[in-house]
Amino acid sequence: MDECLFCRIVGGAIPADVVFRDEQVLAFRDIDPRAPVHILIIPVKHVASTNDLEKEDDLLTGKLLRTARQVAQEQGIAESGYRLVVNTGPDSMQSVAHLHVHVLGGRRMGWPPG
Protein backbone atom coordinates (compact mmCIF):
# COMPACT_ATOMS: atom_id res chain seq x y z
CA MET A 1 0.00 0.00 0.00
CA ASP A 2 2.79 2.41 -0.92
CA GLU A 3 0.26 4.91 -2.29
CA CYS A 4 -1.77 5.06 0.95
CA LEU A 5 -1.00 8.21 2.95
CA PHE A 6 -1.59 6.55 6.31
CA CYS A 7 0.43 3.46 5.38
CA ARG A 8 3.29 5.81 4.55
CA ILE A 9 2.92 7.41 7.99
CA VAL A 10 2.95 3.94 9.59
CA GLY A 11 6.10 3.12 7.62
CA GLY A 12 7.83 6.36 8.62
CA ALA A 13 8.03 7.81 5.11
CA ILE A 14 5.85 10.74 6.20
CA PRO A 15 6.38 12.34 9.63
CA ALA A 16 3.55 12.61 12.13
CA ASP A 17 3.10 13.90 15.67
CA VAL A 18 2.62 10.46 17.19
CA VAL A 19 0.95 10.22 20.60
CA PHE A 20 0.69 6.42 20.79
CA ARG A 21 1.97 3.43 18.88
CA ASP A 22 2.06 -0.32 19.37
CA GLU A 23 2.11 -3.29 17.01
CA GLN A 24 -1.58 -2.90 16.08
CA VAL A 25 -2.45 0.81 16.08
CA LEU A 26 -0.94 4.24 15.61
CA ALA A 27 -2.37 7.48 17.01
CA PHE A 28 -1.23 10.90 15.83
CA ARG A 29 -2.41 14.50 15.79
CA ASP A 30 -4.50 15.59 12.82
CA ILE A 31 -2.69 18.18 10.68
CA ASP A 32 -5.96 20.12 10.22
CA PRO A 33 -7.55 19.92 13.68
CA ARG A 34 -11.29 20.56 14.09
CA ALA A 35 -11.10 20.76 17.89
CA PRO A 36 -8.42 21.62 20.46
CA VAL A 37 -7.72 17.89 20.65
CA HIS A 38 -7.99 16.07 17.31
CA ILE A 39 -6.18 12.78 17.10
CA LEU A 40 -6.46 10.07 14.46
CA ILE A 41 -6.18 6.43 15.45
CA ILE A 42 -5.43 4.01 12.63
CA PRO A 43 -4.70 0.32 12.37
CA VAL A 44 -1.11 -0.46 11.38
CA LYS A 45 -2.59 -3.04 9.01
CA HIS A 46 -4.16 -1.45 5.94
CA VAL A 47 -7.96 -1.58 6.04
CA ALA A 48 -9.57 0.85 3.61
CA SER A 49 -12.77 1.52 5.60
CA THR A 50 -15.31 -0.06 7.90
CA ASN A 51 -16.79 -1.63 4.77
CA ASP A 52 -13.60 -3.70 4.46
CA LEU A 53 -13.53 -5.09 8.00
CA GLU A 54 -13.64 -8.87 8.27
CA LYS A 55 -14.48 -11.16 11.19
CA GLU A 56 -10.76 -11.54 11.92
CA ASP A 57 -10.64 -7.77 12.53
CA ASP A 58 -13.00 -7.92 15.53
CA LEU A 59 -10.15 -7.64 18.05
CA LEU A 60 -8.60 -4.82 16.04
CA THR A 61 -11.79 -2.76 16.13
CA GLY A 62 -11.94 -3.18 19.89
CA LYS A 63 -8.31 -2.13 20.11
CA LEU A 64 -9.09 1.05 18.15
CA LEU A 65 -11.83 2.01 20.63
CA ARG A 66 -9.78 1.13 23.70
CA THR A 67 -6.93 3.22 22.29
CA ALA A 68 -9.36 6.12 21.82
CA ARG A 69 -10.25 5.91 25.50
CA GLN A 70 -6.56 5.82 26.47
CA VAL A 71 -5.70 8.78 24.24
CA ALA A 72 -8.66 10.77 25.63
CA GLN A 73 -7.43 10.10 29.16
CA GLU A 74 -3.85 11.08 28.29
CA GLN A 75 -5.04 14.26 26.56
CA GLY A 76 -7.15 15.26 29.56
CA ILE A 77 -10.53 15.13 27.81
CA ALA A 78 -11.94 11.84 29.13
CA GLU A 79 -13.93 13.40 31.98
CA SER A 80 -15.33 16.39 30.07
CA GLY A 81 -16.19 14.23 27.06
CA TYR A 82 -15.03 13.56 23.57
CA ARG A 83 -16.44 12.48 20.24
CA LEU A 84 -15.35 9.53 18.12
CA VAL A 85 -15.97 9.81 14.38
CA VAL A 86 -15.44 7.15 11.73
CA ASN A 87 -16.21 8.24 8.18
CA THR A 88 -16.94 5.59 5.57
CA GLY A 89 -17.11 6.37 1.87
CA PRO A 90 -17.34 9.52 -0.21
CA ASP A 91 -20.68 10.84 1.12
CA SER A 92 -19.24 10.83 4.65
CA MET A 93 -16.21 12.81 3.45
CA GLN A 94 -13.72 10.01 4.10
CA SER A 95 -10.62 11.66 2.69
CA VAL A 96 -8.07 8.87 3.19
CA ALA A 97 -8.90 5.29 2.21
CA HIS A 98 -7.46 3.82 5.41
CA LEU A 99 -9.74 3.16 8.37
CA HIS A 100 -9.30 5.86 11.01
CA VAL A 101 -11.05 7.01 14.15
CA HIS A 102 -11.12 10.73 14.89
CA VAL A 103 -10.89 11.58 18.60
CA LEU A 104 -12.23 15.11 19.04
CA GLY A 105 -12.42 17.02 22.31
CA GLY A 106 -11.38 19.97 24.37
CA ARG A 107 -14.54 21.96 23.58
CA ARG A 108 -18.30 21.49 23.66
CA MET A 109 -19.53 19.67 20.55
CA GLY A 110 -22.63 20.63 18.60
CA TRP A 111 -25.45 18.34 17.52
CA PRO A 112 -26.30 17.19 14.98
CA PRO A 113 -22.72 16.60 13.88
CA GLY A 114 -23.22 16.73 10.11
MILOKE-105949 format. One record per residue (C-alpha): residue number from 1; chain; x, y, z. Coordinates in Angstrom, 3 decimals. Example, Ala and Ser with C-alpha at 12.3 -4.5 7.8 and 13.67 -1.06 7.14 Angstrom:
<vexvos>
+-----+-------+----------+----------+----------+
|   n | chain |       px |       py |       pz |
+-----+-------+----------+----------+----------+
|   1 |     A |   12.300 |   -4.500 |    7.800 |
|   2 |     A |   13.670 |   -1.060 |    7.140 |
+-----+-------+----------+----------+----------+
</vexvos>
This chain:
<vexvos>
+-----+-------+----------+----------+----------+
|   n | chain |       px |       py |       pz |
+-----+-------+----------+----------+----------+
|   1 |     A |    0.000 |    0.000 |    0.000 |
|   2 |     A |    2.792 |    2.409 |   -0.923 |
|   3 |     A |    0.261 |    4.911 |   -2.292 |
|   4 |     A |   -1.768 |    5.058 |    0.952 |
|   5 |     A |   -0.996 |    8.206 |    2.954 |
|   6 |     A |   -1.593 |    6.549 |    6.314 |
|   7 |     A |    0.426 |    3.457 |    5.379 |
|   8 |     A |    3.287 |    5.808 |    4.549 |
|   9 |     A |    2.920 |    7.407 |    7.989 |
|  10 |     A |    2.950 |    3.935 |    9.586 |
|  11 |     A |    6.099 |    3.123 |    7.623 |
|  12 |     A |    7.833 |    6.355 |    8.624 |
|  13 |     A |    8.034 |    7.815 |    5.107 |
|  14 |     A |    5.845 |   10.743 |    6.200 |
|  15 |     A |    6.378 |   12.336 |    9.627 |
|  16 |     A |    3.547 |   12.607 |   12.131 |
|  17 |     A |    3.098 |   13.901 |   15.668 |
|  18 |     A |    2.619 |   10.458 |   17.195 |
|  19 |     A |    0.947 |   10.220 |   20.599 |
|  20 |     A |    0.686 |    6.415 |   20.791 |
|  21 |     A |    1.972 |    3.426 |   18.884 |
|  22 |     A |    2.057 |   -0.317 |   19.365 |
|  23 |     A |    2.114 |   -3.292 |   17.008 |
|  24 |     A |   -1.578 |   -2.901 |   16.078 |
|  25 |     A |   -2.452 |    0.806 |   16.081 |
|  26 |     A |   -0.936 |    4.240 |   15.606 |
|  27 |     A |   -2.372 |    7.481 |   17.013 |
|  28 |     A |   -1.230 |   10.901 |   15.825 |
|  29 |     A |   -2.405 |   14.504 |   15.790 |
|  30 |     A |   -4.504 |   15.591 |   12.816 |
|  31 |     A |   -2.687 |   18.178 |   10.675 |
|  32 |     A |   -5.956 |   20.117 |   10.217 |
|  33 |     A |   -7.551 |   19.922 |   13.678 |
|  34 |     A |  -11.287 |   20.564 |   14.088 |
|  35 |     A |  -11.100 |   20.758 |   17.887 |
|  36 |     A |   -8.424 |   21.617 |   20.459 |
|  37 |     A |   -7.721 |   17.888 |   20.654 |
|  38 |     A |   -7.985 |   16.073 |   17.314 |
|  39 |     A |   -6.183 |   12.778 |   17.097 |
|  40 |     A |   -6.460 |   10.072 |   14.463 |
|  41 |     A |   -6.181 |    6.429 |   15.447 |
|  42 |     A |   -5.434 |    4.008 |   12.627 |
|  43 |     A |   -4.701 |    0.321 |   12.372 |
|  44 |     A |   -1.112 |   -0.455 |   11.378 |
|  45 |     A |   -2.592 |   -3.037 |    9.009 |
|  46 |     A |   -4.165 |   -1.452 |    5.935 |
|  47 |     A |   -7.956 |   -1.581 |    6.040 |
|  48 |     A |   -9.574 |    0.847 |    3.612 |
|  49 |     A |  -12.766 |    1.519 |    5.605 |
|  50 |     A |  -15.311 |   -0.062 |    7.900 |
|  51 |     A |  -16.788 |   -1.632 |    4.767 |
|  52 |     A |  -13.602 |   -3.698 |    4.465 |
|  53 |     A |  -13.534 |   -5.086 |    8.004 |
|  54 |     A |  -13.637 |   -8.866 |    8.273 |
|  55 |     A |  -14.480 |  -11.158 |   11.189 |
|  56 |     A |  -10.756 |  -11.543 |   11.918 |
|  57 |     A |  -10.643 |   -7.770 |   12.528 |
|  58 |     A |  -12.996 |   -7.919 |   15.533 |
|  59 |     A |  -10.151 |   -7.644 |   18.047 |
|  60 |     A |   -8.596 |   -4.818 |   16.040 |
|  61 |     A |  -11.787 |   -2.758 |   16.126 |
|  62 |     A |  -11.944 |   -3.184 |   19.891 |
|  63 |     A |   -8.308 |   -2.133 |   20.111 |
|  64 |     A |   -9.092 |    1.053 |   18.150 |
|  65 |     A |  -11.833 |    2.005 |   20.629 |
|  66 |     A |   -9.775 |    1.133 |   23.700 |
|  67 |     A |   -6.928 |    3.222 |   22.295 |
|  68 |     A |   -9.364 |    6.116 |   21.818 |
|  69 |     A |  -10.248 |    5.911 |   25.504 |
|  70 |     A |   -6.562 |    5.816 |   26.469 |
|  71 |     A |   -5.704 |    8.776 |   24.238 |
|  72 |     A |   -8.658 |   10.773 |   25.634 |
|  73 |     A |   -7.426 |   10.103 |   29.163 |
|  74 |     A |   -3.845 |   11.078 |   28.293 |
|  75 |     A |   -5.035 |   14.263 |   26.557 |
|  76 |     A |   -7.151 |   15.259 |   29.564 |
|  77 |     A |  -10.533 |   15.125 |   27.813 |
|  78 |     A |  -11.943 |   11.845 |   29.127 |
|  79 |     A |  -13.929 |   13.404 |   31.977 |
|  80 |     A |  -15.334 |   16.389 |   30.073 |
|  81 |     A |  -16.189 |   14.228 |   27.065 |
|  82 |     A |  -15.026 |   13.559 |   23.567 |
|  83 |     A |  -16.441 |   12.482 |   20.238 |
|  84 |     A |  -15.352 |    9.534 |   18.115 |
|  85 |     A |  -15.973 |    9.814 |   14.382 |
|  86 |     A |  -15.441 |    7.153 |   11.731 |
|  87 |     A |  -16.214 |    8.243 |    8.181 |
|  88 |     A |  -16.942 |    5.591 |    5.570 |
|  89 |     A |  -17.107 |    6.365 |    1.868 |
|  90 |     A |  -17.339 |    9.523 |   -0.213 |
|  91 |     A |  -20.677 |   10.839 |    1.115 |
|  92 |     A |  -19.241 |   10.831 |    4.648 |
|  93 |     A |  -16.211 |   12.815 |    3.449 |
|  94 |     A |  -13.723 |   10.007 |    4.099 |
|  95 |     A |  -10.625 |   11.660 |    2.687 |
|  96 |     A |   -8.073 |    8.868 |    3.193 |
|  97 |     A |   -8.901 |    5.289 |    2.207 |
|  98 |     A |   -7.464 |    3.818 |    5.412 |
|  99 |     A |   -9.737 |    3.155 |    8.372 |
| 100 |     A |   -9.300 |    5.857 |   11.011 |
| 101 |     A |  -11.047 |    7.007 |   14.155 |
| 102 |     A |  -11.117 |   10.732 |   14.895 |
| 103 |     A |  -10.893 |   11.582 |   18.600 |
| 104 |     A |  -12.231 |   15.115 |   19.042 |
| 105 |     A |  -12.422 |   17.019 |   22.315 |
| 106 |     A |  -11.384 |   19.970 |   24.366 |
| 107 |     A |  -14.538 |   21.964 |   23.577 |
| 108 |     A |  -18.303 |   21.494 |   23.659 |
| 109 |     A |  -19.525 |   19.671 |   20.546 |
| 110 |     A |  -22.632 |   20.633 |   18.600 |
| 111 |     A |  -25.449 |   18.339 |   17.523 |
| 112 |     A |  -26.299 |   17.185 |   14.979 |
| 113 |     A |  -22.718 |   16.595 |   13.884 |
| 114 |     A |  -23.222 |   16.728 |   10.108 |
+-----+-------+----------+----------+----------+
</vexvos>
